[in-house]
Amino acid sequence: MPLCYPTSMSAPVVTPQGLTAKQEAFAQAVASGLSYSDAYRSAYNVGPNTPGTTIWDEASTIARHSLVSPMIKELIATAQQ
């Protein structure tokens, strides 16, 4: 039986590199020079009352992701050429 997702919980759209749109936005933001925390704030829905430690923890986890980390390196290398 195929998986069915309710509209509010639909599967995230994935790029050809296997990243979600938010992961790709995060990688692009880091490659453009933003800190991990600022890149996380720009790519994800972060509330104004979200503790800085939570943002840092989440941003650090995403930056170490097996698909995100190489994308960041690739984007930085491309920008330096």
N, C-alpha and C positions, 0 to 999 in steps of 0.2 A: 504494500500500500504506500503511495507517495506521501511524503511529509506535507502537511498543510500548515501554514502559518497564519495566525490571525493578522489582520491588517496592522494592528499596533505593534506586532512583534515580528514583522517580516524579516527575512534573512537579509543581512547587509549586502550591498552591492560590492563586488570584489573586482579590483583592477586586474589587468593581464598579469601583473607581477604577483598577484595573490594578496594584495593589501586591500583593506577597506578604504573608503574615501577619507575617513578621518585619519587613518594611519598614514596615508599618502600625504595629506595636508600637514600632518605633524612632521614627517620627514622633510618636506619642502621648506617648512618654516625653520627647522633646525639648520638645514643646508643654507638658508638665506642669512643665517647669523643669529637667530633668536636662541635664547637659552632653552633648555628642555622644558622648564616650567612655563615660560612664555609661549613656546610652541604648543604645549598642551592646552593652555588657556585659549589659544587662537583656533585650535582644531577641534576641541571637544566642548561640550556644554558644561561649563564650570560656573557654579553659582557664586554669588558675591561672598557668601559666608563659608565657602569651602576652605578648610585650613590649608595653609601653605605646605605643611608636611604631607598632607594627602596629595596635593598637586605634585609635589616633588616625587613622592613614591610612585604615583601612577605614570608620570612622565619618564622616570628612570626605567620602569618596567617596559614601557612601550619602546624606548630607545634601545633596549637590549633584545627586543623581539627578533626572532631569527630571520624575519623578512624585512623588518624595518631598518635594522642596523646596516645591512648591506646597501639598502636603498639610500640611506643618508650618505654613506661613503661614496656611492656612485654619483649622487647629485653634487656633492662637494668636488669630486674629481672633475666632473664635467664643467663645473663653474670655473675651475682653476685653469682650464685649457684655453 
